[in-house]
Amino acid sequence: MFIQELKGETKMKIYDKAKWHIDGGENKKEVIEKFEVIFSVLKAKDMLSDEGKEIMELGIDGSISLHERLLTAEGNLFLEQHYDSIINLKSNEIAVKLLNI
């Protein structure tokens, strides 16, 4: 997780960016699949904000950033508690783990 300072005093919590993984040498297709799964599970759990739902409708690609504005308060709490334990799993493992939490 990374806290990015925006203009002035505003700060935004960024959980992850696809670009970080892709630039780190991970397979782009697998990275995008992971983010698609994460967003799908968050949507199924009603943890995406309207902005997060809109991002899903537009489509997940290599430029996706998973940050606090895309989530409800419950979604933010959920990711703060569980994100580090799932991001290094394969996309099918992520879905199973998140759905069972």
C-alpha positions as CSV (number, residue, x, y, z in Angstrom):
1,M,0.0,0.0,0.0
2,F,1.2,3.5,-0.8
3,I,-0.1,6.9,0.3
4,Q,0.2,9.4,-2.5
5,E,0.1,13.1,-1.7
6,L,-2.0,15.0,-4.1
7,K,-2.4,18.8,-4.5
8,G,-2.2,20.5,-1.1
9,E,-3.0,18.4,1.9
10,T,-5.1,15.7,0.2
11,K,-3.7,12.2,0.4
12,M,-5.0,9.1,-1.4
13,K,-4.3,5.5,-0.4
14,I,-3.2,3.5,-3.4
15,Y,-3.3,-0.3,-2.8
16,D,-1.7,-1.3,-6.0
17,K,-1.1,-0.5,-9.7
18,A,-0.9,-2.9,-12.5
19,K,2.0,-0.9,-13.9
20,W,4.1,-1.7,-10.8
21,H,3.7,-5.4,-11.5
22,I,4.2,-5.2,-15.2
23,D,7.3,-3.0,-14.8
24,G,8.5,-5.5,-12.3
25,G,8.6,-8.2,-15.0
26,E,5.3,-10.0,-14.3
27,N,3.2,-11.2,-17.3
28,K,0.9,-8.4,-18.3
29,K,-2.0,-10.7,-19.1
30,E,-1.8,-12.4,-15.7
31,V,-1.6,-9.0,-13.9
32,I,-4.7,-7.8,-15.7
33,E,-6.5,-11.0,-14.9
34,K,-5.6,-10.5,-11.2
35,F,-7.0,-7.0,-11.2
36,E,-10.2,-8.2,-13.0
37,V,-10.7,-10.9,-10.4
38,I,-10.1,-8.5,-7.5
39,F,-12.6,-5.9,-9.0
40,S,-15.2,-8.6,-9.7
41,V,-15.0,-10.0,-6.2
42,L,-15.2,-6.4,-4.7
43,K,-18.2,-5.7,-6.9
44,A,-19.9,-9.0,-5.8
45,K,-19.4,-8.0,-2.2
46,D,-20.8,-4.6,-2.9
47,M,-17.5,-2.9,-1.9
48,L,-17.0,-0.8,-5.1
49,S,-17.9,2.9,-5.1
50,D,-19.7,4.3,-8.1
51,E,-16.3,5.3,-9.5
52,G,-15.1,1.8,-9.0
53,K,-18.1,0.4,-10.8
54,E,-17.5,2.8,-13.7
55,I,-13.9,1.7,-14.0
56,M,-15.1,-1.9,-14.3
57,E,-17.5,-0.9,-17.0
58,L,-14.8,0.8,-18.9
59,G,-12.5,-2.2,-18.6
60,I,-9.4,-3.2,-16.6
61,D,-6.1,-2.7,-18.4
62,G,-2.5,-2.2,-17.7
63,S,-3.0,1.3,-16.4
64,I,-5.4,0.4,-13.6
65,S,-4.7,1.8,-10.2
66,L,-6.6,0.3,-7.2
67,H,-7.1,3.1,-4.8
68,E,-9.4,4.2,-2.0
69,R,-11.8,6.3,-4.1
70,L,-12.8,3.2,-6.0
71,L,-14.0,1.5,-2.8
72,T,-16.7,1.9,-0.2
73,A,-15.6,2.3,3.4
74,E,-16.1,-1.4,3.9
75,G,-14.1,-2.1,0.8
76,N,-11.2,0.0,2.0
77,L,-11.2,-1.8,5.4
78,F,-11.4,-5.1,3.6
79,L,-8.4,-4.4,1.4
80,E,-6.4,-2.9,4.3
81,Q,-6.8,-6.2,6.1
82,H,-6.4,-8.7,3.3
83,Y,-4.7,-7.2,0.2
84,D,-1.1,-8.1,1.0
85,S,-2.1,-11.8,1.6
86,I,-3.7,-12.2,-1.9
87,I,-1.8,-10.1,-4.5
88,N,1.0,-12.6,-5.0
89,L,-1.5,-15.5,-5.7
90,K,-2.6,-16.6,-9.1
91,S,-5.9,-15.0,-10.3
92,N,-8.0,-18.2,-9.7
93,E,-6.6,-18.5,-6.2
94,I,-7.4,-14.8,-5.4
95,A,-11.0,-15.3,-6.3
96,V,-11.4,-18.3,-4.0
97,K,-9.6,-16.6,-1.1
98,L,-11.4,-13.3,-1.3
99,L,-14.8,-14.9,-1.7
100,N,-14.2,-17.1,1.4
101,I,-13.2,-14.1,3.6
